[in-house]
Amino acid sequence: QVPLVESGGALVQAGGSLTLTCEASGRGFSINTMGWYRQDPGKQREQVATITRGGRTTYANSVEGRFTISKDNVKNTVYLQMNGLKPEDTAVYYCNAAPVPHITWGQGTQVTVSS
């Protein structure tokens, strides 16, 4: 059973919007803080946004004001609303626990932003 499944990635033009979804499977799944991460080929994976069980959020400087992380505790689902997308946002996006991503990584979802 895959614990994390990301979806919603696509090819969009600069300035466009996307909403990514992360579904966490498993009975009794309970993580205090979840995060979205991204990785471009040849670069290190970086943390983009986090959200606590209580709803407190943090964002990387590069996405502050453009991205919004949210969650549904009942559905074990975490979302990433991305607005004002830029070519530099192009990457594979993953979700995982935060600040330490200790869950087996999912396959991620590809976001490509064309200029």
N, C-alpha and C positions, 0 to 999 in steps of 0.2 A: 504494500500500500504506500503510494507516494504521499509523503506528509505535506508537501507544499506544491501547489499548482498555480502558476502565474499565467495570465491571459490578458488580452486587450491591446497588445502591441500592433503597430501598423506603420505604413509609410505615409507620412503627412508632410505638408508644406510648412515652411517656417511661418510662425504665427498661429499655427493650428493648435488643436486640443485633442487630448486622448484621456481616457480613464482606464487605468490598469486595475486588475482584480487579482487578489491572492487568496486562494481557498486553502485552508489548513484542515486536513482530515485527521481522523483519529478520535476515539471517544475520550473524554476527559482532557482534551487538548486545552492547555491553559498556559499562556505565556504572558508575563507581566508587560513586556514592551516588545512591540514588533517594529520592524523597519523595512524600508525599501532601499535597495542597493542597485548600483549599476556598474557595468564593466564594458569598456570599449576594448577591442583587440589591442594588445600591446600595452595596455594600461592596467593599473591596479584597480581592484574593485573598490568603489567608494560608497559610503553611506549617504543616502539622499535625504531621507526623512524618517522620523520615528514617532511612535504614538504609544503612550502607556495605556494600561487597562482603564485608568481613570480619564483618559482622553487628552492628556498633556502631549503637546507636539513639539518637535524640533525639526529644523531644516538646515541643509547645507546652504552656505551663502550663495552659491551659484543658482539655487532654485527658489530661494526665499521670495515670497510674493507672487510666484508663478505656479507653484505646486501646492496641493493640499492633500494631506494624508487623513484618512478617516477609517472607521472600522465598524463592524457589526459583531458584537461579542456572541450573539445567539447563533449566528451563521458561521462563526469562526472565519470571517472574511475581512481582509484589509484592502483598502482602495487607495489609489493614487491618482488624483485629478491633476492633469498637467495642462496648463494654459500657456499661451505665448511661447510655444516650443521654438527652440533654436537648433541650428545644425549641430552645435556642440552637445546637445542632449542625446544625440544618437548613441545608442548602447543597447546591450541586453540588460533588462531590468529583472531583478530578483527580489523576493521578500525573504525575511528570516527574522530570527530573534535579534534583539539589540540590547545593550551595545555589543554583546558577543554573539555572533551568528552561529549558534551551536547545533542547529537543526540541519539535517541533510539537505543540501541545496537542491532546489527544483531545477527544471530545464530553463527557466526564465522566459521572458517574452521580448522579442526584438522591437525596438523603437527606432525608426529611421526618419530623420527630419531633413528634407531637401531644401536647399536655399533658392 
